[in-house]
Amino acid sequence: MLTPEEQQSWTEAEAKKIYRVLTPPASDRVWYIKDGYTILAGDYGWGAPCVSPPERVAKFITLEGSDENFRSVWMADFLRNEVEFAAPKPDLMTFTGRHNPYPVKPPRPSVTLYLGRLKYFFLRRWHWWKARHIRRENLLKYGKSKNQGA
C-alpha cells in the first residue's frame, strides 16, 4: 500500500493521462456503463484515479470513457497490461475544441433498437386512433359535448 504522499503524487500523475484500451476489463471491475454501450478494445479512457479507494490505487488504473460531447459513458478499473498510454490529457480550462478528441465508439444500431422504434411509432398511432374513436363514440352516445355549445 502507498503512503499518502506517494498516493497523492501518483493520483496527480495518472489524472493527466489518456489511455487506449487493449482488452476490456472483467465485469466485476466495471463501475458503471450506459445502456447500449460496451467497453471495446481501441476505446479511449481518461484517467480518473480520484474516485478509487486507496487500496485499489496501486493495483488498478481507473479510467472514464466519454462520448464526443464529454458526457461520461463508462468507468472501470483496468490492470496495467489492459491499457496503454495514448496521450496527455488536454488542459480543459484552455481547451478550445467543442468535441472530445478521444471519444468512446458509439454503439452500433441493433435490431432491437429498430424494433423498439417501430413499436413506439405504431403504439403512438394506435393510442391516437383509440382516443379519437372513444371521443366519437361518446359524442354519438351522449350527444354534443359541452365545448361545442348548444
Secondary structure, DSSP 8 states (H G I E B T S, - for coil): ---HHHHHHHHHHHTTEEEEESS---GGGEEEE-TT----TT-EEEE-GGGS-HHHHTT-EEEEEE-TTS-EEEEEEE-GGGEEEEEE---TTT---SS-SS--------HHHHHHHHHHHHHHHHHHHHHHHHHHHHHHHH-S-GGG--
